[in-house]
């Protein structure tokens, strides 16, 4: 099967012009078929703030009422997504910016209200890879914003890590899929203060040990759980790294 | 050749949820291949205003400085475009939202500064129909926002009427293209106050006569000039109508 690399980058990376350009240069060097999934970042908070819409976060997740949904639709689906696409086109990379509503790519269910009402936040139900494969096979590079839809006309705010792992998993029936989670550090660190303490190979036993010892931070846990699940379901390789290393493939490998 | 309908709708139609739903219902009834091109409308002005960015218009065209470009990218490429896409998907219409940067669809040149510096406003240079035809032939419905790019990483604000006529013209080599311009009235009126005074057939002689007599309003003139040019270059039919009549094809026909 052909190689396909799914690269997820956080919002921070794409907000600063310098780090965005560096990301796009690196991404452009990745050979073979590829998909970029991007997060939202703090621009949504800034814009919401200026529009007089209050940002509420619970455990790092954004509470998305109707007005906040408009903000994230604008910022993730418009501003961030189209700037990436224009930047890739300038590098002769034939990108197309998509949300989960486009091509009915990702259907989600509005998260049920239990203790917390997250509002218009979607949990992924179904990834439709038919049109995605059509694009990929034409050497088109999908750039995916963290938005899905419910099939009834509503867009939903959806975690970008989850979107990346769901897409990687579904496409692993058709491609040899490499899933890269990029963040600020070179990988999962044994010591948060020491960039040279990268854990190169991480298995579930070690993960559980480090989790219990508090070595792996709270924010990294769902990302790694997503990653292990994707690997278990057929993704060939899952790597946690920074954007500088996406072309070389160095970082923390889930094994 | 197969029939392809290119429908351009103004910003006003898509801003109000009721008229948007009515448009999407009507659009969904149009048979054969189709493309929707949408304008921006006053939401960009509202959002810019709230963000403390001043809106400057010259002859109905928006002066687009760097900050205003961010606003129109958010509003046209994100909010408006994705709401239309989600609404069409809810009607089982397989829509994909695109700007001119996506798939390198529309390259434009930043308008040279003469009397007025329009800022990041683009004049269309080149329409690339290859990927567009690939989508259309898969029964995918492109929904196009009024944004183009310069190939060097910059998005540009571009008139939606022009985008619609350029796309219609380029695709007329491959399809039998019908170009519909939708606005508030049932067609071009002999008497602006009388909705029943629709001019059903308008040729260039009559157009020039009415233009000189002031019967045709200033805003309608560039739209009609665009339309006549498209018809001259191979578009099979150009119709000026309102969104209620796009499935029936009643209105002012350019002949």
HADDOCK unambig.tbl for C-alpha pairs under 7 A between the chains (distance, minus, plus):
assign (segid A and resid 50 and name CA) (segid B and resid 51 and name CA) 5.71 0.50 0.50
assign (segid A and resid 51 and name CA) (segid B and resid 50 and name CA) 5.70 0.50 0.50
assign (segid A and resid 51 and name CA) (segid B and resid 51 and name CA) 6.29 0.50 0.50
assign (segid A and resid 70 and name CA) (segid B and resid 79 and name CA) 6.44 0.50 0.50
assign (segid A and resid 73 and name CA) (segid B and resid 78 and name CA) 5.60 0.50 0.50
assign (segid A and resid 73 and name CA) (segid B and resid 79 and name CA) 5.44 0.50 0.50
assign (segid A and resid 74 and name CA) (segid B and resid 74 and name CA) 4.36 0.50 0.50
assign (segid A and resid 74 and name CA) (segid B and resid 75 and name CA) 5.77 0.50 0.50
assign (segid A and resid 74 and name CA) (segid B and resid 78 and name CA) 4.37 0.50 0.50
assign (segid A and resid 74 and name CA) (segid B and resid 79 and name CA) 4.80 0.50 0.50
assign (segid A and resid 75 and name CA) (segid B and resid 74 and name CA) 5.76 0.50 0.50
assign (segid A and resid 75 and name CA) (segid B and resid 78 and name CA) 7.00 0.50 0.50
assign (segid A and resid 77 and name CA) (segid B and resid 78 and name CA) 4.71 0.50 0.50
assign (segid A and resid 78 and name CA) (segid B and resid 73 and name CA) 5.58 0.50 0.50
assign (segid A and resid 78 and name CA) (segid B and resid 74 and name CA) 4.36 0.50 0.50
assign (segid A and resid 78 and name CA) (segid B and resid 75 and name CA) 6.99 0.50 0.50
assign (segid A and resid 78 and name CA) (segid B and resid 77 and name CA) 4.71 0.50 0.50
assign (segid A and resid 78 and name CA) (segid B and resid 78 and name CA) 3.61 0.50 0.50
assign (segid A and resid 79 and name CA) (segid B and resid 70 and name CA) 6.41 0.50 0.50
assign (segid A and resid 79 and name CA) (segid B and resid 73 and name CA) 5.44 0.50 0.50
assign (segid A and resid 79 and name CA) (segid B and resid 74 and name CA) 4.80 0.50 0.50
assign (segid A and resid 85 and name CA) (segid B and resid 101 and name CA) 6.51 0.50 0.50
assign (segid A and resid 85 and name CA) (segid B and resid 102 and name CA) 6.34 0.50 0.50
assign (segid A and resid 86 and name CA) (segid B and resid 101 and name CA) 5.46 0.50 0.50
assign (segid A and resid 86 and name CA) (segid B and resid 149 and name CA) 6.70 0.50 0.50
assign (segid A and resid 86 and name CA) (segid B and resid 153 and name CA) 4.64 0.50 0.50
assign (segid A and resid 86 and name CA) (segid B and resid 154 and name CA) 6.29 0.50 0.50
assign (segid A and resid 86 and name CA) (segid B and resid 155 and name CA) 6.56 0.50 0.50
assign (segid A and resid 87 and name CA) (segid B and resid 153 and name CA) 4.43 0.50 0.50
assign (segid A and resid 89 and name CA) (segid B and resid 104 and name CA) 6.59 0.50 0.50
assign (segid A and resid 89 and name CA) (segid B and resid 151 and name CA) 6.32 0.50 0.50
assign (segid A and resid 89 and name CA) (segid B and resid 153 and name CA) 6.86 0.50 0.50
assign (segid A and resid 90 and name CA) (segid B and resid 151 and name CA) 4.98 0.50 0.50
assign (segid A and resid 90 and name CA) (segid B and resid 152 and name CA) 4.63 0.50 0.50
assign (segid A and resid 90 and name CA) (segid B and resid 153 and name CA) 5.02 0.50 0.50
assign (segid A and resid 94 and name CA) (segid B and resid 103 and name CA) 5.54 0.50 0.50
assign (segid A and resid 94 and name CA) (segid B and resid 104 and name CA) 6.72 0.50 0.50
assign (segid A and resid 95 and name CA) (segid B and resid 102 and name CA) 6.01 0.50 0.50
assign (segid A and resid 95 and name CA) (segid B and resid 103 and name CA) 5.73 0.50 0.50
assign (segid A and resid 96 and name CA) (segid B and resid 102 and name CA) 4.47 0.50 0.50
assign (segid A and resid 96 and name CA) (segid B and resid 103 and name CA) 5.38 0.50 0.50
assign (segid A and resid 97 and name CA) (segid B and resid 102 and name CA) 6.20 0.50 0.50
assign (segid A and resid 101 and name CA) (segid B and resid 85 and name CA) 6.51 0.50 0.50
assign (segid A and resid 101 and name CA) (segid B and resid 86 and name CA) 5.46 0.50 0.50
assign (segid A and resid 102 and name CA) (segid B and resid 85 and name CA) 6.33 0.50 0.50
assign (segid A and resid 102 and name CA) (segid B and resid 95 and name CA) 6.01 0.50 0.50
assign (segid A and resid 102 and name CA) (segid B and resid 96 and name CA) 4.46 0.50 0.50
assign (segid A and resid 102 and name CA) (segid B and resid 97 and name CA) 6.20 0.50 0.50
assign (segid A and resid 103 and name CA) (segid B and resid 94 and name CA) 5.53 0.50 0.50
assign (segid A and resid 103 and name CA) (segid B and resid 95 and name CA) 5.71 0.50 0.50
assign (segid A and resid 103 and name CA) (segid B and resid 96 and name CA) 5.36 0.50 0.50
assign (segid A and resid 104 and name CA) (segid B and resid 89 and name CA) 6.58 0.50 0.50
assign (segid A and resid 104 and name CA) (segid B and resid 94 and name CA) 6.72 0.50 0.50
assign (segid A and resid 149 and name CA) (segid B and resid 86 and name CA) 6.70 0.50 0.50
assign (segid A and resid 151 and name CA) (segid B and resid 89 and name CA) 6.32 0.50 0.50
assign (segid A and resid 151 and name CA) (segid B and resid 90 and name CA) 4.98 0.50 0.50
assign (segid A and resid 152 and name CA) (segid B and resid 90 and name CA) 4.62 0.50 0.50
assign (segid A and resid 153 and name CA) (segid B and resid 86 and name CA) 4.64 0.50 0.50
assign (segid A and resid 153 and name CA) (segid B and resid 87 and name CA) 4.42 0.50 0.50
assign (segid A and resid 153 and name CA) (segid B and resid 89 and name CA) 6.87 0.50 0.50
assign (segid A and resid 153 and name CA) (segid B and resid 90 and name CA) 5.00 0.50 0.50
assign (segid A and resid 154 and name CA) (segid B and resid 86 and name CA) 6.29 0.50 0.50
assign (segid A and resid 155 and name CA) (segid B and resid 86 and name CA) 6.55 0.50 0.50
